[in-house]
Amino acid sequence: MNQPINIDQKRFEIKKPWTPVDVAKLNNQVVRLALFEGEYPYHKHEKEDELFYVVKGSFILQRKGFQDLLLNEGDLIVVEKGIEHRPVSPMKSYVLMFEPQSLNSKGD
């Protein structure tokens, strides 16, 4: 049987920005928590949508061909497959990502 997971405590497992830790797995999906700080490179996922939920802080989601979006604590957005995007965060922000387990979202 599963035990409750404290998201705030999971923050301490993160060693550096853009290197998420797995929080939970369900079906073929994984919930990951990441520290966003600075700029992540533009990228896209050809076959997978990606969901971002801001736990703490805020970040700007840049999408090529679309207006930049500011996401604050409690905001959630889905980036559809095939859209080139990148998160930019001038401050330390913690973000949950819901994505297929097969998606490699580890930063450099």
Stockholm file with secondary structure:
# STOCKHOLM 1.0

chainA/1-108         MNQPINIDQKRFEIKKPWTPVDVAKLNNQVVRLALFEGEYPYHKHEKEDELFYVVKGSFILQRKGFQDLLLNEGDLIVVEKGIEHRPVSPMKSYVLMFEPQSLNSKGD
#=GR chainA/1-108 SS CCCCCCHHHHGGGCCSTTCCEEEEEETTEEEEEEEEEEECCCBCCSSCCEEEEEEESEEEEEETTSCCEEEETTCEEEECTTCCEEEEEEEEEEEEEEEETTCCCCCC
#=GC SS_cons         CCCCCCHHHHGGGCCSTTCCEEEEEETTEEEEEEEEEEECCCBCCSSCCEEEEEEESEEEEEETTSCCEEEETTCEEEECTTCCEEEEEEEEEEEEEEEETTCCCCCC
//
